């Protein structure tokens, strides 16, 4: 367990298959991304989203959202909002303020560099522990 009492899982060895659904079943909390794989310095994180997240930006990196189940809304301050359904993907450009939300539970695969904080530049109560594997 880490300092917050979260179980630390060993990464699935590279070259081995794993089921995303099985990994998602091990995630209890919303807005708590868990790393499932890593390629070079890029992490693949699963997260369950329900309700409103927080407005934030990532100054130094893009952030990719791949919706596995449900519907994800991404609001922007400087452009039209987008809606992603299962099977859809979007990349939020670096430095762009955005706010993800889901009316009902939504399962998302995030793709971003290692060390990216989920709340970007704002921090707060929804900031999740980083580099937690499942």
C-alpha positions in Angstrom: 0.0 0.0 0.0 1.1 3.5 -0.6 1.0 6.4 1.9 -2.7 7.0 1.3 -3.6 3.3 1.8 -4.1 2.5 -1.9 -3.0 -1.0 -2.9 0.0 -0.9 -5.2 -0.4 -3.4 -8.1 2.5 -4.7 -10.1 2.3 -3.7 -13.8 1.3 -6.3 -16.3 4.5 -7.3 -18.0 5.0 -5.9 -21.4 4.2 -8.4 -24.1 1.3 -9.9 -22.1 -2.4 -9.3 -22.7 -4.8 -8.1 -20.1 -8.5 -7.3 -20.1 -9.4 -3.6 -19.7 -12.8 -4.7 -18.2 -11.0 -6.7 -15.4 -8.8 -3.7 -14.6 -11.9 -1.3 -14.5 -13.6 -3.7 -12.1 -10.8 -3.0 -9.7 -11.5 0.8 -9.7 -14.0 1.9 -7.0 -13.7 5.7 -7.1 -14.6 8.2 -9.8 -11.9 10.5 -11.1 -9.1 8.3 -9.7 -7.0 7.3 -12.8 -5.1 4.1 -12.6 -2.1 3.2 -14.8 -2.6 -0.1 -16.7 0.4 0.1 -19.2 3.3 2.2 -20.1 5.1 2.7 -23.4 8.3 4.6 -23.2 7.3 7.7 -21.1 3.6 7.5 -22.1 1.1 6.0 -19.6 -2.3 4.4 -20.4 -4.7 5.1 -17.5 -8.2 3.9 -16.9 -10.6 6.2 -15.1 -14.3 6.1 -14.2 -16.0 9.4 -14.6 -19.3 10.5 -13.2 -20.4 14.0 -12.5 -18.4 17.2 -13.1 -14.6 17.3 -12.8 -12.7 20.5 -12.4 -11.7 23.1 -14.9 -8.0 22.7 -15.6 -5.3 22.7 -18.2 -2.0 20.8 -18.8 0.5 23.5 -19.8 3.1 21.1 -21.2 1.3 18.2 -22.7 -1.7 17.1 -24.8 -4.2 14.7 -23.2 -6.0 11.9 -25.1 -9.4 10.6 -24.1 -10.7 7.3 -25.5 -14.2 6.5 -24.3 -14.7 2.7 -23.6 -18.2 2.9 -22.2 -20.8 5.6 -21.7 -20.7 9.3 -22.8 -18.1 11.9 -21.9 -18.7 15.6 -22.3 -15.6 17.8 -22.5 -16.3 21.5 -22.1 -13.9 24.2 -23.3 -13.8 27.8 -22.5 -12.4 28.9 -25.9 -14.2 26.6 -28.4 -17.3 24.4 -28.8 -17.7 21.6 -26.3 -17.5 18.0 -27.6 -19.3 14.8 -26.8 -17.6 11.5 -27.0 -19.5 8.1 -27.0 -18.1 4.6 -26.6 -15.4 4.1 -29.3 -14.7 7.8 -29.7 -11.4 9.6 -29.1 -10.3 13.2 -28.7 -7.0 14.9 -27.9 -7.1 18.0 -25.8 -4.2 20.3 -26.9 -1.7 21.4 -24.3 -2.6 24.6 -22.5 -6.3 24.4 -23.3 -8.6 24.7 -20.3 -11.2 22.0 -20.2 -13.6 20.2 -17.9 -14.7 16.6 -18.4 -18.0 15.4 -17.1 -20.4 12.5 -17.4 -24.1 12.4 -16.5 -23.8 8.6 -15.9 -20.7 6.5 -15.2 -18.4 6.6 -18.1 -15.2 4.5 -18.6 -12.3 6.3 -20.2 -8.7 5.3 -21.3 -6.4 8.3 -20.9 -3.1 8.5 -22.7 -0.6 11.0 -21.4 3.1 11.3 -20.3 4.1 9.8 -17.0 3.8 12.2 -14.1 0.8 14.2 -15.4 -1.4 15.4 -12.6 -5.1 14.8 -13.3 -6.1 18.2 -12.2 -3.4 19.9 -14.1 -2.6 23.4 -12.9 -5.4 23.8 -10.3 -4.9 21.0 -7.8 -7.7 20.6 -5.2 -9.8 17.9 -3.7 -10.1 15.8 -7.0 -6.3 15.6 -7.4 -5.5 11.8 -7.5 -2.4 10.1 -6.5 -0.1 9.8 -9.4 1.5 6.6 -11.0 -0.9 4.2 -9.1 -1.0 0.9 -11.1 -3.9 -1.5 -11.2 
